[in-house]
């Protein structure tokens, strides 16, 4: 199952493109993104692929507003069992919404720092898209095969949590996989 990015339609359809961004908007985006994830996690068979997470929204808050926020640290600190961080060997491409090519390395360093300090296993994915997909799929398969949580389940947070990348293979997204489910695995 796929959890789409909420910030994109919010940006494209829900706001005046000429209005300056506010901290409240980023808090709203993070909370709705996590709400989507929690709602869809109950329906996912084993894996919920998520396009983004609240940590990424924290970074965009800092990029757009020039200062960090702590308004939704509780959401940005959600637990992941696996981090899949895509390398920067895929060229940045402006898609009409994405900006700040110059911050790409800074943001990537923050994703790597988060993965390294998370206490969870992590993998840097580099190379052509098919190689990245094979590595990511293998890592998720191994985690699902282990079938035991690394720490007790928290209220509202069950299953395997991963940080990975979108079809552009350059931005983070999350995967949540339910353990112990006898249904066939969702494609990943």
C-alpha positions in Angstrom: 0.0 0.0 0.0 1.2 3.5 -0.8 0.9 6.6 1.4 1.2 9.7 -0.8 3.0 12.8 0.1 0.5 15.3 1.6 2.7 18.4 1.2 2.6 18.3 -2.6 -1.2 18.6 -3.1 -1.3 21.1 -0.2 1.3 23.2 -2.1 -0.2 22.7 -5.5 -3.9 23.0 -4.6 -4.3 24.2 -1.1 -2.4 27.5 -0.8 -1.8 30.8 -2.5 1.6 30.3 -4.4 2.5 34.0 -3.7 1.9 33.8 0.1 4.9 33.4 2.3 5.1 30.0 4.1 4.3 29.9 7.8 5.4 27.6 10.6 1.8 26.6 11.2 1.6 25.3 7.6 4.5 22.9 8.1 3.1 21.7 11.4 -0.2 21.0 9.6 1.6 19.1 6.8 3.5 17.0 9.3 0.4 16.1 11.3 -1.7 15.2 8.3 1.1 13.2 6.7 1.4 11.1 9.9 -2.3 10.8 10.2 -2.4 9.4 6.6 0.3 7.0 7.6 -1.4 5.8 10.7 -4.8 5.4 8.9 -3.3 3.5 6.0 -1.1 1.3 8.2 -4.3 -0.4 9.5 -5.2 -1.4 6.0 -1.7 -2.4 4.7 -1.1 -6.1 4.5 2.6 -6.1 5.3 4.2 -3.0 3.9 3.1 0.6 3.8 5.2 2.7 1.4 5.3 6.4 2.5 6.5 9.1 0.3 7.8 11.3 3.1 7.8 11.8 6.8 7.7 14.5 9.5 11.5 14.7 9.8 11.6 15.8 6.1 9.0 18.4 6.8 11.2 19.7 9.7 14.0 20.1 7.2 11.8 21.9 4.7 10.6 24.2 7.5 14.2 25.2 8.1 15.0 25.6 4.4 11.9 27.8 3.7 11.7 29.8 6.9 15.4 29.9 7.7 15.0 28.5 11.2 14.3 25.1 12.8 11.1 24.3 14.6 10.3 22.0 17.5 6.5 22.2 17.0 6.2 18.6 15.9 9.4 16.9 17.2 7.2 14.1 18.5 6.2 13.2 15.0 9.7 13.6 13.5 11.1 11.3 16.2 8.9 8.3 15.1 10.7 4.9 15.3 12.0 3.2 12.1 13.3 -0.4 12.0 15.3 0.4 8.8 16.5 3.5 7.0 17.1 3.4 3.2 18.7 6.6 2.2 19.2 7.4 -1.5 22.6 8.7 -2.6 23.0 11.9 -4.6 24.3 10.2 -7.7 20.9 10.8 -9.4 20.9 14.4 -10.8 18.4 16.8 -9.2 15.5 17.7 -11.4 13.1 20.7 -10.9 9.6 19.4 -11.2 7.7 22.6 -10.8 7.4 22.3 -7.0 10.8 21.1 -5.7 13.2 24.0 -5.1 16.5 24.5 -3.4 18.9 22.4 -5.3 21.6 24.2 -3.4 20.3 22.7 -0.1 20.3 19.1 -1.5 23.6 18.1 0.0 22.8 19.7 3.4 19.5 17.9 3.5 21.1 14.6 2.5 23.7 15.0 5.2 20.9 15.4 7.7 19.1 12.2 6.5 22.4 10.3 6.8 23.0 11.7 10.3 19.5 10.7 11.3 19.9 7.2 10.0 23.3 6.7 11.6 22.1 7.9 15.0 18.8 6.2 15.0 19.9 2.9 16.4 18.3 1.1 13.5 20.0 -0.6 10.6 20.4 1.6 7.5 21.6 1.4 4.0 22.8 4.0 1.5 21.4 3.3 -1.9 23.5 4.4 -4.9 23.8 3.4 -8.5 21.2 2.9 -11.2 17.5 2.7 -10.2 17.3 -1.1 -10.7 20.3 -1.7 -8.4 18.8 0.6 -5.8 15.5 -1.2 -6.0 17.1 -4.6 -5.6 19.1 -3.4 -2.6 16.1 -1.8 -1.0 13.8 -4.8 -1.7 16.4 -7.2 -0.3 16.8 -5.1 2.9 13.0 -5.0 3.5 12.7 -8.7 2.7 15.3 -9.5 5.3 13.7 -7.3 7.9 10.3 -9.0 7.2 11.8 -12.4 7.4 13.3 -11.6 10.9 9.7 -11.1 12.1 10.6 -9.7 15.5 10.4 -6.1 16.6 13.6 -4.5 17.8 11.7 -2.7 20.6 8.2 -3.0 22.0 5.4 -1.6 19.9 4.3 1.8 20.9 0.7 3.1 20.8 -0.2 3.6 17.2 3.2 2.4 15.9 3.2 -1.3 15.0 5.2 -3.1 12.4 8.4 -2.3 10.5 9.3 1.3 9.8 11.7 2.2 7.1 13.0 5.4 5.5 13.6 5.0 1.8 13.2 6.9 -1.5 10.6 7.8 -4.1 10.4 6.9 -7.7 12.8 9.8 -8.4 15.2 7.9 -6.2 16.5 11.1 -4.6 14.1 12.0 -1.8 13.2 10.1 1.3 9.9 8.2 1.9 8.9 5.7 4.6 7.9 2.1 4.5 5.9 0.5 7.3 5.5 -3.3 7.2 3.3 -5.3 9.5 4.9 -8.4 11.0 3.3 -11.7 11.5 0.6 -11.3 8.9 -0.1 -14.4 6.9 -1.1 -12.5 3.8 1.2 -12.1 0.9 3.7 -9.2 1.1 2.8 -5.9 -0.6 5.1 -5.2 -3.5 8.2 -3.4 -2.5 
